Amino acid sequence: GFENDKKKNEDADSDKIENQLDRSFLRWEGKIDTRVAKGSQASRSGFCAIRSPDFIFNGINLKDRYNALELTCRVDSRNYTINLKPLSFIPDDLYQGQINHDSSFSSEKNSSSLTFDHEDEWQTLVLPFDDFALTAFGRLRAMQRPMREDGVQLINIGLMIADGHDGDFRFDLAKIRAINLGLH
């Protein structure tokens, strides 16, 4: 009767959401090659990055409203970096957080990170802004300023892979949004 119909509707709604995620998402994929060409002045190679265009009106002001980034994504077995470019009086500032498939992956950035549980499955990850490390040119800044002190005024958002491994990569992003975890 009614309970069976209710269960069928819930299952149909769940399937509909999963099907929407499978149809509507951004796929970022490529191949990393860490070899340095002979005669090159480069000392290392092998990264790929993508970022949003700069947000209009000097960025998006998230101050006092949001304190974390939520991503619904499906990734392979690689380690990724989330880049948040703030409006800052120091133009090279970039906040970085990690999404790690391999829990042994360590970063010189020393930022805390999330470990991805299941390869090739949709997951929702939450990265608190306080867990992002302040960097410049890929190096940890000696003086860390919590992102919230800068007012969380975002100019753009990006993804990067630079895990030091050759081979294919794939990162599917279905949703990204700022959220409030209720922490102050």
N, C-alpha and C positions, 0 to 999 in steps of 0.2 A: 503494500500500500504506500502510504505517504512517506515512510522512512526510506523505502527502496527508491522512490522517485527523488527524494532529497539527496540520497547518496549518488544516484546517477547524475543529477545536476552538478553536484560538487566535483565528481570525476570529470564531467564534460568541461566544467570551468577550468579545472587543473590542466586538462589536455589542451584547451584553448590557449592558456597562458604559455605553456611549453611550446606549442606550435607557433605562437607569435614570436617567441624568442628565437626559434629556429629560422623564421623568415625575416625578421627585422633586426639586424645588427651590423656593426662595422667589423670587417675582417681585415686585420693587418698581418701580413705575412711576407716572408722573404727568406733569404739565405745569408748567413754570416760566414765570412772567410777571414780568419785571423792572420793569414800569411802576409808578410811584408815583401813587396817586390824588391828584387835585387837592384841596388843602386838608388833606392828610395831614401829620402832624408827622414822618413817616418820611422819611429822606433816601435810602434805597435799599430795594430789595425783590428777591425772587426766589431763595429757597433752599428746600430740602426736606431733612428729616432723619428717620431712623428709628433706633431703638436697642433693644437687648435689655432685658428687665426686669433690675433689679439682681440679681446672683447672691447666693445665700444665704450665711450665715456670713461676712460681711464680704468677700465676693469669692472669687476663685479664686487661690490662691497658686502662681505659676509659677516662683518664684525657684529659680535654679540647675538647673532641669530643662529649661526651654524658653527659646529666645532669638529666636524668629521666629513670625510668623503666616502660615499658608498658607491661601489661598482658592482654591476652584475656582469660577470665575464666567464669565458671558457678559454682555458689556456692549455698549451702543451706542457712539456716537461722542462721548460726553460725558466730562468729567473728574470724578472722585469723590474724596472724602476718607474715610479710615477713622479713626474716633474710638475711642480706648481710654481709659476712665475708670479711673484707678488709685485705690487706697486711699491717701490722702495727708493729711499734716497741713495742707495748703493745699486747702480744699474746691473751688476753681475750677480746679484742674489738670486738663488734658486733653491727652493725647498724640495727635498727628495725623500721618498718613501719606497719601501721594497715590497714586491710580491714575489715570494720564493716558492718554487716547487720543491727544491732540495733544501731541507732544513740545515744542512751542513754549509750552505752557501754563506759566506761572510763578506761583508762589504767594508771597504776602507772608510765609508761614510759613517759607519757606526750607528746608523739609524735603526730603530726597531723595525721589525718587519712582520708580515703575515706569511704564513706557510699555507700554500694551496693544497687542499686535501685530495682532490680527485682530478686526475688529468682528463680532459675532454668532457667534463660535466659542467653545466651552468652552476655557478656559485655566486653568492652575494658576499662581498668583502667590505669591511668597514675599516677605514684608516683614519684614526683621530689626527687632527691637525698637529697636536702636540707631539706626535710620534715622527713627524717629518724633520729631517736634519737640514740645517742651513749650509749650503755649499756655494762655491764659485768655481767655474771652470772644472767641474767634476771632483773637486777637492773639498773636504770638510773645512768649514770656517773655524778658526781657532776660537773666536767669540761667537757662541750660539745665542741667537735671539729667538725665543719662542714665536712661532708664526702668529699667534693671536696678539702678541704685542704690536705687530705691524698692522693690525686691524684686518687681517685676512682679506685684503683687497687683491683679487686675482686678475692678472693680465691675460694669462693663458694657461692651459693644461696640456701636458704631453706624456708620452710613453717612450721608454728607451729599453733596448736590450744591449747589454755589454757584459755578458757573463763569461767571456773568454773561451767559448766553445764554438767550433765550426758546425755548420749545418743549418737545416731548415728551422724556422720558427713560425708560430701562428698564435695570434691573440685576438679573440672575438670579444667585442664589447657591445652589450645590449642596452646598458643603462649606466649613466653616471650622474650623481647628484650630491649636493651638499645637504647634510642632515644635522640635527641637534641631538646629541646623546644625553642631554640633561646634566652634563658635568660642568661645574664651574669652579 
